[in-house]
Amino acid sequence: MASKKSVKGTIDWKEVARIMLLSRAIDNIEENELVPEKKVLYQFSAKGHELAQILLGMKLHHPKDAASAYYRSRPLMLTLGLTPEDALASDMAKSGGYSDGRDIGVVCNMAGDNSPKVLPMAGDVGSQYTPAVGYAQAIEYRQEHLQDESYQGALSVILGGDGSVATNGFWSALTMATTLNLPVLFFIEDNGYGISVSSELQTPGGNIANNLRSFKNLRIFSGDGTSPEEASSLISQSTTYVRERKGPALIRLTVPRLTGHSYQDNQAYKDEKLLKKELKNDPLIKLKKFAVPNSISGKEWDLLEKKSKQIAKRAAENAWNRTDPDQTTLKSTFSTGYSEIQKIGGPFAEGYQKPDSTTEPKPEKQRINIVEAVRRTLEYELEINDKILVFGEDVGAKGGVHAATLGLQSKFGEHRVFDTSLSEEGIIGRSVGLAYGGMMPVAEIQFRKYADPATEQLKNTGT
Ligand SMILES: Cc1ncc(C[n+]2csc(CCOP(=O)(O)OP(=O)(O)O)c2C)c(N)n1
């Protein structure tokens, strides 16, 4: 466990209280009014998780920071600038909001032009991990090999629950982050349960931090995510550790899940004693005790609470009055081409111009086969575009199992053409994250069959 250095005075506790009360008010209005009225069809409460996420959000101040979130990450999103009206429009499937009303409304993202981004996510637990590691590799590459100072000190953070540590994505990401020493923070919100399955079945002994203590190249932080003092200290230490490029880190914060997994879940699998214990462990109660009257007066707190309810109510009304998503833009988005749809990621978003090309054949005396054609194409592209990275299993020194990358590593270096760990989920997930970071990844999967473990990441990119 890391030491409890005091961070009093460095955090705007009034702002923490404001966002936390707002998040609570939004959850309450959804649970008490909008779901019963069928205006919101699917709801995930963040009750209990708010404090840790808000404190994390306040530590994401670098314009090139990225967070890979999950369905319970709304307090983080509110801290990073999501408006209550957009939040509610998302789960009402109205225009505006995360995906312009085109998904179930809890699958979040935030493009963040020159401010911290929330990477696009999908609903499959575990899929948030490997893309974020790819983004971290883009941070590293830009800094080290493109001399792009603007990425100095940036980090990539991945939020996940205690259930998510059992997934392929988690382990694949952990392997990549630790073998490559990338600026990644694994941020585990441990509420003791997946849906109804307890953390004892997700990792031996139910504590991922304890199990990973001997994992090489990974700094572990662990503590109480409901305690303002302890959580803020640990979050501050862990983000600083990663930013200062001391290596990847994992922080596990225990939090109560104060309502069911989602609205439909009545928590019948928890006994009364546990439910009562969790309610007592509410971080909102603890924050009030901690901040009033030292950082906020009792009067101010009451006013913030009242205002939050009003804001949530007005936001819900406004969101409900928004138009439905415009179906015509969905079609034009796909037909008008790449640069139109890319807000972040890929070379075109950063002004890449394709070189002039010709369809005129240039016959050579000697015939070449398709593999040689691929190899030559890669060689040409690597030469003209320093954001192209070529990687996969055995792609480096060996030159690929089919020889499609033969000689490319010795010509362009290990930072451009490299071997990966044996994880197709990792290879494709990393590619997604590298693309979010502005790179142009070229990933090799050795045989068609071996793309199967990467199906999740391939599908999430919309292919
Ligand atoms: C790949 C996949 N399997 C199953 C589910 C269904 N599911 C949604 S959330 C969840 C539990 C996740 O628990 P945890 O990671 O601890 O997060 P928490 O909800 O507790 O914050 C499950 C099993 C899913 N979304 N994705």
The ligand as an SDF file (V2000), in Angstrom:
LIG
                    3D

 26 27  0  0  0  0  0  0  0  0999 V2000
  -17.9060   -9.5620  -22.6510 C   0  0  0  0  0  0  0  0  0  0  0  0
  -19.0870   -9.2900  -21.7610 C   0  0  0  0  0  0  0  0  0  0  0  0
  -19.6090  -10.2980  -21.0270 N   0  0  0  0  0  0  0  0  0  0  0  0
  -20.6760  -10.0570  -20.2240 C   0  0  0  0  0  0  0  0  0  0  0  0
  -21.2320   -8.8160  -20.1390 C   0  0  0  0  0  0  0  0  0  0  0  0
  -22.4460   -8.5700  -19.2450 C   0  0  0  0  0  0  0  0  0  0  0  0
  -22.0130   -7.7490  -18.1160 N   0  0  0  0  0  0  0  0  0  0  0  0
  -22.1720   -6.4320  -18.1510 C   0  0  0  0  0  0  0  0  0  0  0  0
  -21.4980   -5.7100  -16.8520 S   0  0  0  0  0  0  0  0  0  0  0  0
  -21.0050   -7.1530  -16.1760 C   0  0  0  0  0  0  0  0  0  0  0  0
  -20.2850   -7.1600  -14.8670 C   0  0  0  0  0  0  0  0  0  0  0  0
  -19.0420   -6.3270  -14.8630 C   0  0  0  0  0  0  0  0  0  0  0  0
  -18.5680   -6.1670  -13.5720 O   0  0  0  0  0  0  0  0  0  0  0  0
  -17.3620   -5.2290  -13.1920 P   0  0  0  0  0  0  0  0  0  0  0  0
  -16.3240   -5.2690  -14.2440 O   0  0  0  0  0  0  0  0  0  0  0  0
  -16.9430   -5.5760  -11.8240 O   0  0  0  0  0  0  0  0  0  0  0  0
  -17.9780   -3.7670  -13.2160 O   0  0  0  0  0  0  0  0  0  0  0  0
  -19.1110   -3.1250  -12.2820 P   0  0  0  0  0  0  0  0  0  0  0  0
  -20.3950   -3.2210  -13.0630 O   0  0  0  0  0  0  0  0  0  0  0  0
  -19.1560   -3.9020  -11.0200 O   0  0  0  0  0  0  0  0  0  0  0  0
  -18.7160   -1.7270  -12.0550 O   0  0  0  0  0  0  0  0  0  0  0  0
  -21.3850   -8.2050  -16.9900 C   0  0  0  0  0  0  0  0  0  0  0  0
  -21.1040   -9.6350  -16.6880 C   0  0  0  0  0  0  0  0  0  0  0  0
  -20.6620   -7.8080  -20.9480 C   0  0  0  0  0  0  0  0  0  0  0  0
  -21.1340   -6.5570  -20.9560 N   0  0  0  0  0  0  0  0  0  0  0  0
  -19.5880   -8.0670  -21.7180 N   0  0  0  0  0  0  0  0  0  0  0  0
  1  2  1  0
  2  3  1  0
  2 26  2  0
  3  4  2  0
  4  5  1  0
  5  6  1  0
  5 24  2  0
  6  7  1  0
  7  8  2  0
  7 22  1  0
  8  9  1  0
  9 10  1  0
 10 11  1  0
 10 22  2  0
 11 12  1  0
 12 13  1  0
 13 14  1  0
 14 15  2  0
 14 16  1  0
 14 17  1  0
 17 18  1  0
 18 19  2  0
 18 20  1  0
 18 21  1  0
 22 23  1  0
 24 25  1  0
 24 26  1  0
M  CHG  1   7   1
M  END
$$$$
